[in-house]
Amino acid sequence: MSAFYVQNSPSFSRIESPGLHFDHPQSFRLISFSSQFSNLSLRSLETSTKQQRTSLVVRAVKNIDQMEFDTTLSPRVNSLKPSKTVAITDQATALVQAGVPVIRLAAGEPDFDTPAVIVEAGVNAIRDGYTRYTPNAGTLELRSAICHKLKEENGLSYSPDQIVVSNGAKQCITQAVLAVCSPGDEVIIPAPFWVSYPEMARLADATPVILPTNISENFLLDPKLLESKLTDKSRLLILCSPSNPTGSVYPRELLEQIAAIVAKHPRLLVLSDEIYEHIIYAPATHTSFASLPGMWDRTLTVNGFSKAFAMTGWRLGYIAGPKHFVSACNKIQSQFTSGASSISQKAAVAALGLGFAGGEAVSTMVKAFQERRDFLVKSFGELDGVKISEPKGAFYLFVDFSCYYGSKADGFGLIQDSESLCRYLLDEGQVALVPGDAFGDDTCIRISYAASLSTLQAAVENIKKALTALKPAVPA
Ligand SMILES: Cc1ncc(COP(=O)(O)O)c(C=O)c1O
């Protein structure tokens, strides 16, 4: 445990939360970090006091993450990291607006327009005055269409009262974590992970337990490692297939091995994030975890419209699971946001009406993603020392560029990790990418290929040129 004394703030009183402990002995305040922050090696501590507001900025030595402990805010929000993907996308957008020709490959959204049939349904909903509150869990029309989809495409039987529609899959996952986790529970998350999972666990005062995977194993979770890390505190295992950020797809046999382990831990639930389900490249196939023998009762299946149907701005996702858990999510939603947009729900019914796996509209997009994936895998595969696991789904390539760590660039300095390499590639190559450390793997960088082939060709050229300019660091 690390402890720091700083000058007293008159507004301060005792604050505690799991992993964070603030105390107030007389004129000094003790701030200590327990195991949740044990990997933080503190390099600097700054304080600023404005009108009884004291905030501390703590930097981790390994990267430039900043965790700001603002004593006027709740310990819960202080324990959260902001989303790095959102931050980098915003930074790149600001550069573009300032006239810098940055190629943006950081965002997690398809570059395609929402298919016309879906747009029409949304426009018609507005014209027809379908603009009022819907039932909290979503319209019966949409929930029935989701049940039909889950039956036909995933072999899963649900009734409409086992479905809750929310403002994006992100809300579904957050609500599910809040609904099932108690303070101190462990949320098991294989790394690389989608940036939000650990933060969602922290929001619920649960402890994220990160299980590393290996690029040589296609970033798939080793069942033996899983088994060795489960305890009676383990409450939720989050699986994401196809995966953001790696594009890995869990084969059915591996999911069966994981299911056999889950079966031995009656308190453990699985949240299966299947939002990239339709963006999958043959011969890979998608298996819904809930469809495995004995797993329906133990699984919360999350899916949404953002990725496959290019509907990120429509904000619509859903969760399916045993009524007991889904009703709890519904209860949270009823006091939080109420039902999702009536217009988007009409559009989503049209999306599900496009046919099996989104029909031709979706398969056309998937074909384009596959062509881009092939181009990137080939292009980066030509670089000595760079490691790639060919993605089987989603629209991201998670490339191990760690062979460049330790090099220097003129006018930039040392490249020591994924963060500094991304900053260098933004400065020098004018390409915005996301450092792997945001996803729990500092050896890699995430490249989103939700961009045209010509944009990707320009990006590869810029990245390769910038990497060629790097020189091995001369030891001091
Ligand atoms: C793995 C994963 N799950 C869930 C989401 C949330 O999607 P949305 O809230 O747009 O439905 C995303 C978005 O980036 C994602 O990558």
Ligand as a Chemical Component Dictionary entry (heavy atoms), coordinates in Angstrom:
data_LIG
# 
_chem_comp.id                   LIG 
_chem_comp.type                 NON-POLYMER 
_chem_comp.pdbx_formal_charge   0 
_chem_comp.three_letter_code    LIG 
# 
loop_
_chem_comp_atom.comp_id 
_chem_comp_atom.atom_id 
_chem_comp_atom.alt_atom_id 
_chem_comp_atom.type_symbol 
_chem_comp_atom.charge 
_chem_comp_atom.model_Cartn_x 
_chem_comp_atom.model_Cartn_y 
_chem_comp_atom.model_Cartn_z 
_chem_comp_atom.pdbx_ordinal 
LIG C1 C1 C 0 -16.884 -4.933 -27.733 1  
LIG C2 C2 C 0 -17.887 -3.835 -27.702 2  
LIG N1 N1 N 0 -18.980 -4.006 -26.961 3  
LIG C3 C3 C 0 -19.918 -3.045 -26.874 4  
LIG C4 C4 C 0 -19.777 -1.851 -27.554 5  
LIG C5 C5 C 0 -20.850 -0.798 -27.384 6  
LIG O1 O1 O 0 -21.561 -0.559 -28.541 7  
LIG P1 P1 P 0 -22.826 0.388  -28.565 8  
LIG O2 O2 O 0 -22.993 1.002  -27.233 9  
LIG O3 O3 O 0 -22.555 1.385  -29.649 10 
LIG O4 O4 O 0 -24.002 -0.508 -28.918 11 
LIG C6 C6 C 0 -18.645 -1.628 -28.334 12 
LIG C7 C7 C 0 -18.446 -0.339 -29.020 13 
LIG O5 O5 O 0 -17.361 0.042  -29.385 14 
LIG C8 C8 C 0 -17.671 -2.658 -28.428 15 
LIG O6 O6 O 0 -16.586 -2.519 -29.167 16 
# 
loop_
_chem_comp_bond.comp_id 
_chem_comp_bond.atom_id_1 
_chem_comp_bond.atom_id_2 
_chem_comp_bond.value_order 
_chem_comp_bond.pdbx_ordinal 
LIG C1 C2 SING 1  
LIG C2 N1 SING 2  
LIG C2 C8 DOUB 3  
LIG N1 C3 DOUB 4  
LIG C3 C4 SING 5  
LIG C4 C5 SING 6  
LIG C4 C6 DOUB 7  
LIG C5 O1 SING 8  
LIG O1 P1 SING 9  
LIG P1 O2 DOUB 10 
LIG P1 O3 SING 11 
LIG P1 O4 SING 12 
LIG C6 C7 SING 13 
LIG C6 C8 SING 14 
LIG C7 O5 DOUB 15 
LIG C8 O6 SING 16 
# 
